[in-house]
Amino acid sequence: MFPATFKLCAGISYRHTRNMTGLRKSAVVAISHELNRLAGPGPSNWISHVRRRSSLLSSRIEEEQGYSEEEASYVKQGEDALQKAISILSEQDGWTTETVAANGDRVLSKVLPDIGKVFRLEVVLDQHPDSLYGELVGNMEQMGEWNPNVKQVKILQRIGQDTMITHEVSAETPGRVVGPRDFVSVRCAKRRGSTCFLAGMSTQHPNMPEQRGVIRAENGPTCIIMKPSAGDPNRTKFTWLLSIDLKGWIPKTIINKVLSQTQVDFANHLRQRMAHHGSTETAHHGSTEMAH
């Protein structure tokens, strides 16, 4: 779905970079610096700020990519989410352990002044980053088939090779502690060598107004980073930054428990999905050889 190799700021080449305004160029340099490092009070206030700013700073993207004003604004929002998420994950200090599973999966958390509490999942998966990227991006709309915490993911709009707008509906938690929520998100997918970045944040889209009977939650910045494991390049170091405002009257202690458990569950469901794919491919390969 996003086959292009990573170029700074949604495919902008160095030739274009030389012609950028100082502000735009600074943003590109910042993103490039953080990607290179990683490759070798609720979020609502931050989200609103990014939306306003993206509308003001999207004219350069319009000019260079031929996008409409609305499309350029979405691209800018995705870039901002990626830059912010990478900045958060690059800071190693101040993280508190929320949970550690028996298999070594762990969730950390941190409170940020402009966003609130964010969660960080760190796991190692047996698949190569390319396989995981293909599943999470290329098969995004199939997520509801293997992740019981998700009812549906629908792609509302694609913009270029790196950006899309999605609508997601989450399932209620066991015991109806947290009811169904839906999200409208802008997603930004980029690659830097063998490392994959999938970032996003809440946005608004004319084709998906708020739905009756479902609380519209907000997320962002969020980001999944997949890079080859240092010990085995065919395995993946998988990091997921999660920042979310579920809305409604839910005690923070419950929210913290639900979100950290959701991340642990996601890793387990993803493992099962990829293991099933692997066994299916093996069986198909074997039957093909017998046919010959």
C-alpha positions in Angstrom: 0.0 0.0 0.0 2.9 2.3 0.8 5.8 0.8 -1.3 7.8 4.0 -1.7 11.1 4.3 0.2 11.2 7.0 2.7 11.8 10.6 1.6 11.8 13.5 4.0 8.4 15.0 4.7 6.1 13.0 2.4 8.4 12.4 -0.5 10.1 15.9 -0.8 13.4 15.6 -2.5 16.6 17.5 -1.6 16.1 19.7 -4.7 12.8 20.9 -3.2 14.3 21.2 0.3 16.6 23.9 -0.9 13.6 26.0 -1.9 11.7 25.7 1.3 11.0 28.5 3.8 13.1 28.5 7.0 10.2 27.1 9.1 9.4 24.3 6.7 13.1 23.4 6.2 13.6 23.3 10.0 10.8 20.8 10.4 12.3 18.5 7.7 15.7 18.6 9.3 14.2 17.8 12.7 12.3 14.8 11.3 15.4 13.6 9.4 17.6 13.8 12.5 15.1 11.9 14.7 14.5 9.2 12.1 18.2 8.5 11.8 18.6 8.2 15.5 15.7 5.7 15.8 16.6 3.7 12.6 20.4 2.7 13.5 -2.9 16.9 30.0 -5.0 14.8 27.6 -4.0 14.7 24.0 -7.0 16.9 22.9 -5.2 20.2 23.3 -2.2 19.0 21.4 -4.4 17.6 18.6 -6.4 20.8 18.3 -3.1 22.8 18.1 -1.8 20.6 15.3 -5.0 20.8 13.3 -4.9 24.6 13.4 -1.3 24.8 12.6 -1.5 22.3 9.7 -4.1 24.5 8.0 -1.7 27.4 8.2 1.4 25.6 7.1 0.1 23.4 4.3 0.6 25.8 1.4 4.1 24.5 0.6 2.8 20.9 0.4 0.0 22.0 -1.9 2.5 23.7 -4.3 5.0 20.8 -4.4 2.7 17.8 -4.5 -0.3 19.2 -6.3 -2.7 18.5 -3.4 -5.8 20.4 -2.5 -5.7 22.5 0.7 -7.6 19.8 2.6 -5.2 17.0 1.4 -2.2 19.1 2.3 -3.5 19.7 5.7 -3.9 16.0 6.3 -0.4 15.3 5.1 1.0 18.0 7.5 -1.0 16.5 10.4 0.5 13.1 9.7 4.0 14.5 9.6 3.5 16.4 12.8 2.3 13.2 14.5 5.3 11.3 13.3 7.7 14.0 14.4 6.1 14.4 17.9 6.0 10.6 18.5 9.6 10.1 17.5 10.6 13.0 19.8 8.8 11.3 22.7 10.3 7.9 22.1 13.8 9.3 21.7 13.7 10.5 25.3 14.7 7.5 27.4 14.4 9.1 30.8 11.2 9.3 32.9 9.5 6.1 31.9 7.7 4.0 34.5 7.0 0.3 34.1 3.3 -0.5 34.0 3.5 -4.2 33.3 5.9 -6.9 32.3 4.6 -10.2 30.8 6.1 -13.6 31.3 7.5 -13.6 27.8 9.3 -10.3 28.3 6.7 -8.0 26.7 6.5 -4.8 28.6 4.5 -1.6 28.8 6.0 1.7 30.1 4.3 5.0 30.7 5.2 8.6 31.1 3.2 11.8 31.8 3.9 14.7 29.4 2.9 18.3 30.1 1.3 19.0 26.7 -0.3 15.6 26.1 -0.9 13.7 29.4 -0.1 10.0 30.0 1.4 8.1 27.1 2.1 4.3 26.9 5.0 2.5 25.3 4.9 -1.1 24.3 8.2 -2.9 23.7 8.3 -6.4 22.3 10.3 -8.6 20.0 8.4 -10.5 17.3 9.6 -13.5 15.3 8.8 -12.0 11.9 10.9 -9.6 9.7 9.7 -6.0 9.8 8.6 -6.2 6.1 6.2 -9.0 7.0 4.7 -7.0 9.9 4.5 -3.8 7.8 2.7 -5.7 5.1 0.1 -7.0 7.6 -0.4 -3.8 9.6 -0.5 -1.4 6.6 -1.2 -3.5 3.6 -4.0 -5.5 5.3 -5.1 -2.8 7.7 -8.8 -3.2 7.0 -8.6 -6.9 8.0 -7.5 -6.1 11.6 -10.9 -6.8 12.9 -10.6 -10.4 11.8 -7.7 -11.1 14.2 -7.8 -8.4 16.9 -10.9 -8.8 19.1 -10.4 -5.3 20.5 -11.2 -3.9 17.1 -14.6 -4.2 15.4 -13.7 -2.5 12.1 -11.1 -0.4 10.3 -12.1 1.4 7.1 -9.9 3.5 4.9 -11.8 6.7 4.0 -9.2 8.4 1.8 -5.7 7.9 0.5 -3.4 10.8 -0.2 -0.2 10.1 -2.1 1.9 7.1 -1.0 2.3 7.9 2.7 -1.0 9.2 4.0 -4.5 8.0 4.6 -7.5 8.8 6.6 -9.2 5.9 8.5 -12.2 5.2 10.6 -11.8 2.6 13.4 -14.4 1.2 15.8 -13.2 -0.5 19.0 -15.0 -3.2 20.8 -16.2 -2.8 24.3 -13.9 -4.2 27.0 -14.9 -7.4 29.0 -17.5 -6.6 31.6 -18.4 -3.4 29.6 -16.0 -1.4 31.7 -15.3 0.7 28.6 -18.0 0.8 25.9 -17.3 1.0 22.1 -15.4 3.9 20.8 -14.7 5.2 17.3 -11.8 7.2 15.9 -11.2 9.1 12.8 -7.4 9.2 12.2 -4.8 10.5 9.8 -2.1 7.9 9.3 1.4 8.5 8.1 3.6 5.5 6.9 7.3 5.9 6.1 10.3 3.7 5.8 14.0 4.5 6.5 16.2 1.7 5.3 15.0 -1.5 7.1 13.0 0.5 9.7 9.2 1.2 9.3 7.3 4.0 11.0 3.5 4.1 11.2 2.3 7.2 12.9 -1.1 8.9 13.4 -3.4 11.2 15.2 -7.1 12.0 15.4 -8.6 14.2 12.7 -11.9 15.1 11.2 -13.3 14.0 7.8 -16.5 15.1 6.0 -17.4 11.5 5.2 -17.4 10.4 8.8 -19.2 12.6 11.3 -19.8 11.5 14.8 -22.0 8.4 15.0 -25.1 8.2 17.2 -24.6 5.8 20.1 -20.8 5.7 19.8 -18.4 8.0 21.7 -15.9 9.6 19.4 -12.5 9.2 21.2 -9.2 10.9 20.2 -5.7 9.5 19.9 -2.4 11.0 19.1 0.4 11.2 18.7 0.7 7.4 18.1 3.4 5.6 16.4 4.5 2.0 15.7 8.2 1.5 14.9 9.5 -1.8 13.5 13.2 -2.4 13.1 15.3 -5.6 12.8 16.3 -7.0 16.1 20.0 -6.5 17.0 20.4 -10.2 17.8 18.6 -11.6 14.8 17.8 -9.4 11.7 14.9 -11.7 10.8 13.1 -10.8 14.0 11.7 -7.4 14.9 12.0 -5.0 17.7 8.5 -3.6 17.9 7.7 -0.4 19.7 4.2 1.2 20.0 3.6 4.6 21.4 0.0 5.1 22.4 -1.7 8.3 23.5 -5.5 8.2 23.8 -8.4 10.1 25.3 -11.3 7.7 25.6 -13.7 10.5 26.6 -16.6 9.8 29.0 -16.5 9.5 32.8 -14.0 6.8 33.3 -11.6 6.8 36.3 -7.9 7.2 35.3 -6.9 4.1 37.2 -9.3 2.0 35.0 -8.1 3.8 31.8 -4.5 3.1 32.7 -5.2 -0.6 33.2 -7.3 -0.9 30.1 -4.7 0.8 27.8 -1.7 -1.1 29.1 -3.6 -4.4 28.8 -4.8 -3.5 25.3 -1.2 -3.1 24.2 -0.2 -6.5 25.7 -3.2 -8.1 24.1 -2.4 -6.5 20.7 1.1 -8.0 20.7 -0.3 -11.5 21.5 -3.0 -11.3 18.8 -0.5 -10.1 16.2 1.8 -13.0 17.0 -1.1 -15.4 16.5 -2.0 -13.8 13.2 1.5 -13.9 11.9 2.0 -17.5 13.1 -1.2 -18.5 11.3 0.0 -16.8 8.1 3.3 -18.6 8.4 1.7 -22.0 8.8 -0.7 -21.3 5.9 2.2 -20.3 3.6 4.1 -23.4 4.6 1.1 -25.7 3.9 0.6 -24.0 0.5 4.3 -24.3 -0.4 4.2 -28.0 0.5 1.1 -28.7 -1.6 2.6 -26.9 -4.5 5.7 -29.1 -4.4 3.6 -32.2 -4.2 1.7 -31.1 -7.3 5.0 -30.9 -9.2 
